[in-house]
Amino acid sequence: MKVVTRRTGLSPHVIRMWEKRYGAVTPARTETRRRLYTEAEIARLVLLRQATLLGHSIGRIAALPTAQLRDLVNEEAAPTTPVSPPPLAPPDTATAQSFLDACLDAAHRLDGVALETTLMRARVGLSHTAFLENLIVQLMQAIGDLWYQGALRIMHEHLTSAVVRTLLGSLIMMPGVAATAPHLLVTTPVGQVHEIGALCAASMASVDGWRVTYLGPNLPGEDIAAAVRQDHASAIGLSIVYPPDDPYLHQELAQLRRYLGAEVTVLVGGRGISGYQEVLDSIGAIRPRDLQELRRYLEALRAGHTPA
């Protein structure tokens, strides 16, 4: 996989997703389940990446024969420019803003296909952290702010959330995670229905080698605790976005800690946590400020340390 990522410019996560979701290539496997790619499959992945960068949706081109893919790329490239391995991607921060602008334009036009295509291109062009923090998180915050200002309607938010939710869901349930990997459950507590932040956290943990179970939004504490017991999870991740002042959530979080006991680590993030600081302190919740800090906490937990 390391060789293939270097030669194609694709991340391991994107390659696995294209294999599982779209059947782009079907590599052989060793007895230990490691992938073995042929030269033809590597060349095909290079062509697929170039085609997506030209604006084609991976869902529409993944099944094309390799010869047809090559013709597609050559037709749209300059006549004197041969098909070659893709250049290095530009810096994440500069690229993320252009992708964000394109996503907002597609959302404003209610063009779900263009939005999905842009997100897929961004997933190829950005690191996983930049894709989540600099694009997905910023996109959803911008959509919310524009709706609040009256520049967008709720239909625009629903379309964007649906496309983003589907994409992030495909980035979580990935094969190949060892059964001995640490197990993280991710959800939002009861009354919290905004799930994009939880999906981002779940996706980040999955890429970092955690065995992730995503339980969806709005889950009562007793069900979260039951899932922890059933799957022997060592940690749970909760996202709190809106409302930031639910009087019932204080009691719900306190009860959740009693259900879980002291041995399960609770990580809580989201734009709405400022209204619940007292109860989060009382239950010993870890509060990562962003996805980068979440990664550091998860690394510490995986190493057997208690995050500071």
C-alpha positions in Angstrom: 0.0 0.0 0.0 2.8 2.4 0.8 4.3 2.0 -2.7 0.9 2.4 -4.3 0.1 5.6 -2.4 3.5 7.1 -3.4 3.0 6.2 -7.1 -0.6 7.3 -7.4 -0.8 10.3 -5.1 -3.9 8.8 -3.4 -4.1 8.2 0.4 -4.6 4.6 1.6 -8.0 5.6 2.9 -9.2 6.8 -0.5 -7.8 3.7 -2.2 -9.7 1.4 0.1 -12.9 3.5 -0.3 -12.7 3.3 -4.1 -12.1 -0.4 -3.9 -15.0 -1.1 -1.4 -17.6 1.4 -2.5 -16.9 1.6 -6.3 -15.0 -1.5 -7.2 -12.4 0.6 -8.9 -9.7 -2.1 -8.6 -9.7 -5.6 -7.0 -6.2 -6.4 -5.7 -5.2 -9.9 -4.7 -4.5 -10.7 -1.0 -1.7 -12.5 0.8 -2.5 -15.1 3.4 -2.2 -12.3 6.0 -4.8 -10.2 4.0 -2.3 -7.6 2.8 -3.1 -6.2 -0.6 -1.1 -6.9 -3.7 -1.5 -4.5 -6.6 -0.5 -5.2 -10.2 1.2 -2.6 -12.4 -2.1 -2.4 -14.4 -4.1 -1.7 -11.2 -1.6 1.1 -10.2 -1.9 2.6 -13.7 -5.7 2.5 -13.4 -5.7 4.3 -10.0 -3.5 7.0 -11.5 -6.0 7.5 -14.4 -9.0 7.5 -11.9 -7.2 10.2 -9.8 -6.5 12.3 -12.9 -10.1 12.0 -14.1 -11.5 13.1 -10.7 -9.2 16.1 -10.7 -10.6 17.0 -14.1 -14.1 17.1 -12.6 -15.5 13.6 -13.1 -17.3 11.9 -10.3 -15.6 8.7 -9.2 -19.0 7.0 -8.9 -19.6 7.6 -12.7 -16.2 6.5 -13.9 -15.0 3.8 -11.6 -16.5 1.0 -13.7 -15.1 2.3 -17.1 -12.5 0.1 -18.8 -9.0 1.3 -18.4 -8.6 2.1 -22.1 -11.7 4.3 -22.0 -10.4 6.0 -18.9 -7.1 6.8 -20.7 -9.0 8.2 -23.6 -11.2 10.3 -21.3 -8.1 11.8 -19.6 -6.2 12.4 -22.9 -9.2 14.0 -24.5 -9.4 16.7 -21.8 -5.7 17.2 -21.3 -3.6 19.5 -23.6 -2.8 17.7 -26.9 1.0 17.9 -26.2 0.6 16.7 -22.6 0.9 12.9 -22.1 -0.9 11.1 -19.3 1.7 11.0 -16.4 1.6 10.5 -12.6 -0.1 13.5 -10.9 1.9 16.3 -9.5 2.3 16.9 -5.8 -0.8 18.5 -4.3 -0.6 22.2 -3.3 -0.5 23.1 0.4 -3.6 21.9 2.3 -4.6 25.3 3.6 -4.6 27.0 0.2 -6.4 24.1 -1.5 -9.1 23.7 1.2 -10.4 27.3 0.7 -10.9 26.7 -3.0 -12.7 23.5 -2.3 -14.8 25.3 0.3 -15.8 28.0 -2.1 -16.8 25.4 -4.7 -18.9 23.4 -2.1 -20.7 26.5 -1.0 -21.5 27.4 -4.6 -22.8 23.9 -5.3 -24.9 24.0 -2.1 -26.4 27.4 -3.0 -27.4 26.0 -6.4 -28.8 22.8 -4.8 -26.5 20.8 -7.0 -25.9 17.6 -5.0 -23.8 16.0 -7.8 -21.4 18.9 -8.0 -21.1 19.0 -4.2 -20.3 15.3 -4.0 -17.8 15.6 -6.9 -16.0 18.5 -5.2 -15.9 16.7 -1.9 -14.5 13.6 -3.6 -11.8 15.6 -5.3 -11.0 17.3 -2.0 -10.7 13.9 -0.4 -8.0 13.0 -2.9 -6.2 16.4 -2.8 -6.1 17.0 0.9 -4.7 15.1 3.9 -7.4 13.5 5.9 -7.0 16.0 8.8 -7.2 18.9 6.4 -10.2 17.4 4.6 -12.1 17.1 7.9 -11.0 20.3 9.7 -10.4 22.8 6.9 -13.2 21.7 4.7 -16.0 19.6 6.3 -16.1 21.5 9.6 -15.7 24.9 7.9 -18.4 24.0 5.3 -21.0 23.0 7.9 -20.3 26.1 10.0 -20.5 28.3 7.0 -23.8 26.8 5.9 -25.2 27.3 9.4 -24.0 30.9 9.6 -25.5 31.6 6.1 -28.8 30.1 7.2 -28.9 32.1 10.4 -28.2 35.3 8.3 -31.0 34.5 5.9 -28.7 34.0 2.9 -29.6 30.3 2.7 -32.7 28.3 3.4 -33.1 25.1 5.5 -33.2 23.1 2.2 -29.6 24.1 1.4 -28.5 22.9 4.9 -30.4 19.6 4.4 -28.9 18.9 1.0 -25.3 19.7 2.3 -25.8 17.5 5.4 -27.1 14.6 3.4 -24.2 14.6 1.0 -21.6 15.1 3.7 -23.2 12.4 5.9 -23.1 9.8 3.2 -19.5 10.5 2.4 -18.3 10.5 6.0 -20.2 7.3 6.7 -18.3 5.6 3.9 -15.0 6.7 5.5 -15.8 5.0 8.8 -16.9 1.4 8.0 -13.6 0.4 6.4 -12.3 -3.2 6.3 -8.9 -4.3 7.5 -9.0 -3.0 11.1 -7.5 -5.6 13.4 -9.8 -7.2 15.9 -7.3 -6.3 18.6 -7.4 -2.6 17.8 -8.8 -0.3 20.6 -12.6 0.2 20.3 -14.3 3.6 20.2 -18.0 4.2 20.2 -19.2 7.5 18.7 -22.6 9.1 19.0 -24.4 12.3 20.2 -26.4 12.3 23.5 -30.1 12.4 23.6 -31.5 15.7 22.3 -28.5 16.4 20.1 -29.4 15.7 16.5 -26.5 17.3 14.7 -24.1 14.5 13.8 -21.5 15.8 11.3 -19.0 16.6 14.1 -19.5 13.1 15.5 -19.0 11.6 12.0 -15.8 13.6 11.6 -14.4 12.3 14.9 -15.4 8.8 14.0 -13.7 9.1 10.6 -10.5 10.5 12.2 -10.3 7.7 14.7 -10.9 5.1 12.0 -8.0 6.4 9.9 -5.8 6.3 13.0 -6.4 2.6 13.5 -9.2 2.5 16.0 -12.1 0.0 15.6 -15.0 2.5 15.5 -18.7 1.9 16.0 -20.8 4.8 15.0 -24.2 4.7 16.7 -25.9 7.7 15.0 -27.2 10.8 16.8 -29.6 11.3 19.7 -28.9 8.2 21.8 -30.0 7.8 25.4 -27.3 7.2 28.0 -28.5 3.7 28.9 -28.2 2.6 25.3 -24.7 4.1 25.0 -23.7 2.2 28.1 -25.3 -1.0 26.9 -23.3 -0.7 23.6 -20.1 -0.2 25.6 -20.7 -3.3 27.6 -21.6 -5.4 24.5 -18.7 -4.3 22.4 -16.1 -3.9 25.2 -15.3 -0.4 24.1 -12.5 1.4 25.9 -13.7 4.9 25.1 -16.7 6.8 23.8 -16.8 10.0 21.8 -19.8 12.5 22.1 -20.6 15.5 20.0 -22.6 18.4 21.5 -23.6 21.2 19.1 -27.2 22.4 19.7 -28.9 23.3 21.9 -26.1 24.5 24.1 -28.5 25.0 27.1 -30.6 21.8 27.4 -31.4 21.5 31.1 -32.0 17.7 30.7 -28.6 17.0 29.2 -26.8 17.8 32.5 -28.7 15.0 34.2 -28.3 12.7 31.2 -24.5 13.1 31.2 -24.2 12.5 34.9 -26.3 9.3 34.6 -24.2 8.2 31.7 -21.0 8.3 33.8 -22.8 6.2 36.5 -23.8 3.7 33.9 -20.3 3.5 32.5 -18.3 3.4 35.6 -14.9 5.0 36.0 -12.9 2.8 33.6 -14.4 4.1 30.3 -12.9 7.2 28.9 -15.4 9.9 27.8 -14.3 12.4 25.1 -16.7 15.3 24.4 -16.4 17.9 21.7 -18.5 20.3 19.6 -19.6 23.9 19.4 -22.1 23.6 22.2 -20.0 22.2 25.1 -19.4 25.6 26.7 -22.9 25.4 28.3 -22.1 22.1 30.0 -18.7 22.7 31.5 -19.7 22.0 35.1 -21.2 18.6 34.4 -18.4 17.7 32.0 -15.9 18.5 34.8 -17.9 16.3 37.2 -17.8 13.3 35.0 -14.2 13.6 34.1 -14.8 14.2 30.4 -11.8 14.9 28.1 -12.6 17.9 25.9 -10.5 18.1 22.7 -10.6 21.6 21.2 -10.3 20.3 17.6 -9.6 17.1 15.6 -5.8 17.5 15.9 -6.1 17.5 19.7 -8.5 14.5 19.5 -5.8 12.6 17.6 -3.3 13.3 20.4 -5.7 12.1 23.1 -6.5 9.0 21.1 -2.8 8.3 20.6 -2.2 8.6 24.3 -5.1 6.3 25.1 -3.8 3.7 22.6 -0.4 3.8 24.2 -2.0 3.1 27.6 -1.6 6.6 29.0 -4.2 8.8 30.6 -4.5 12.0 28.5 -3.6 15.2 30.4 
